[in-house]
Amino acid sequence: MIRFEKNRELDMAFSNFLMSMIDVNKYLTEILDYTGKILTPGMEKNLVSILKKYNVPYDGLKYDIKKLTDNPYYRDIKLSRVCTDTVRYEKDIIRKRTLISMNFHKPIGKYLFHYHPIGYFETDIEMPVLKEGDRVWMSPAISEIESMGDGIERGKGKCLTMGLGIGVLPYLWLLKDQVESVTVVEINQDVISLFEEYIRPQFRTDKKLDIIHGDALEYYNEEFLSRFDYVYIDFWESTDDGLKWYTKLMEKKVNLPYVDYWLEDTMLHEVKYIVAPYLTALYKGMSIADYISSMDGDSWDIARKANRYFKTRNDVIRTEDELLGIIHDKSILREILSI
Ligand SMILES: C[S@@+](CC[C@H](N)C(=O)[O-])C[C@H]1O[C@@H](n2cnc3c(N)ncnc32)[C@H](O)[C@@H]1O
């Protein structure tokens, strides 16, 4: 079992981890009053002072609308004709100066603080939305596009993605010179049919786009993945269901450097929220059984995995750097989930 030397440096480090988790809650509570609201100049000033108080990086809340309107998917693909038995189009208007999320949450600092990039556009903007009943099913929202940024950027040669959605990533890949072809694995035949009828005909490219009707979990194996130059896995709706699916993938122990996962850092941040208190309990000599049983659902499962992983280690942690090295190490977090 991993062990710790009891010292002041580690006392402080554990206390800072805890404080950073408390600060996130305080920060989120403070900005909640502004989210989704049209910001008056006075509200904007107050909001900026909150961001500064928590050292949230920001260079103004005003977002350049061109980030959205110049995006080739937003510009070229019109969803207004979409109408199926289950999915229908709606035009949403985001009013100018409405505070919205521009991306999924991002970690900052040495400990566990994180924030959502937020901002507003200076003019009203039309946002196409596909709805399933009252629920937004898909939309080329700025947060979706921004959060796929690394995956879009890294795409080259033969690309594979799992999860078709409305085909934002396939389209943006196909427009890149470095991308030769795109393959997509999609489980839902209705999604494929919608795409084939309404979306693919608008794609301004002749490059090869193959869609395989199948389950990502079955295709997630080294033999299949090694046919591609770059792979981006994106078949969850958000971090809420994502961590469960991402864990299932890690359990398959495929480890290829050219495979990335949508929202991976955000999901691993959730794992850190379980691992850090687990290590704190261990450091303070508290009952690990009590810690694990205080968790529920997927967190309980991850806490048990963490316990199994740390039992296999025999090292002694003496410094804050060593502790940070464990909590923030992607390969350790992936290994914990893979157990
Ligand atoms: C968030 S969307 C993907 C968005 C897509 N990246 C885009 O650019 O529009 C998730 C998609 O994954 C599909 N999906 C869900 N579970 C799946 C599975 N096990 N295998 C393959 N596709 C799956 C859903 O039907 C949905 O189309």
PDBQT file of the ligand as one rigid body, heavy atoms in Angstrom, charges set to zero:
ROOT
HETATM    1  C1  LIG A 401     -22.339  13.755 -28.689  1.00  0.00    +0.000 C 
HETATM    2  S1  LIG A 401     -22.903  12.888 -30.112  1.00  0.00    +0.000 S 
HETATM    3  C2  LIG A 401     -21.521  13.030 -31.164  1.00  0.00    +0.000 C 
HETATM    4  C3  LIG A 401     -21.404  14.405 -31.787  1.00  0.00    +0.000 C 
HETATM    5  C4  LIG A 401     -20.460  14.405 -32.969  1.00  0.00    +0.000 C 
HETATM    6  N1  LIG A 401     -19.068  14.384 -32.530  1.00  0.00    +0.000 N 
HETATM    7  C5  LIG A 401     -20.643  15.592 -33.870  1.00  0.00    +0.000 C 
HETATM    8  O1  LIG A 401     -19.611  16.140 -34.281  1.00  0.00    +0.000 OA
HETATM    9  O2  LIG A 401     -21.769  15.981 -34.191  1.00  0.00    +0.000 OA
HETATM   10  C6  LIG A 401     -22.937  11.257 -29.617  1.00  0.00    +0.000 C 
HETATM   11  C7  LIG A 401     -23.377  10.221 -30.679  1.00  0.00    +0.000 C 
HETATM   12  O3  LIG A 401     -22.937   8.940 -30.237  1.00  0.00    +0.000 OA
HETATM   13  C8  LIG A 401     -23.925   7.977 -30.573  1.00  0.00    +0.000 C 
HETATM   14  N2  LIG A 401     -23.718   6.811 -29.696  1.00  0.00    +0.000 N 
HETATM   15  C9  LIG A 401     -24.153   6.615 -28.419  1.00  0.00    +0.000 A 
HETATM   16  N3  LIG A 401     -23.731   5.431 -27.948  1.00  0.00    +0.000 NA
HETATM   17  C10 LIG A 401     -22.989   4.854 -28.922  1.00  0.00    +0.000 A 
HETATM   18  C11 LIG A 401     -22.267   3.637 -29.032  1.00  0.00    +0.000 A 
HETATM   19  N4  LIG A 401     -22.224   2.769 -28.020  1.00  0.00    +0.000 N 
HETATM   20  N5  LIG A 401     -21.605   3.378 -30.179  1.00  0.00    +0.000 NA
HETATM   21  C12 LIG A 401     -21.632   4.263 -31.217  1.00  0.00    +0.000 A 
HETATM   22  N6  LIG A 401     -22.307   5.425 -31.174  1.00  0.00    +0.000 NA
HETATM   23  C13 LIG A 401     -22.974   5.735 -30.043  1.00  0.00    +0.000 A 
HETATM   24  C14 LIG A 401     -25.227   8.721 -30.368  1.00  0.00    +0.000 C 
HETATM   25  O4  LIG A 401     -26.278   8.083 -31.084  1.00  0.00    +0.000 OA
HETATM   26  C15 LIG A 401     -24.857  10.104 -30.927  1.00  0.00    +0.000 C 
HETATM   27  O5  LIG A 401     -25.093  10.168 -32.301  1.00  0.00    +0.000 OA
ENDROOT
TORSDOF 0
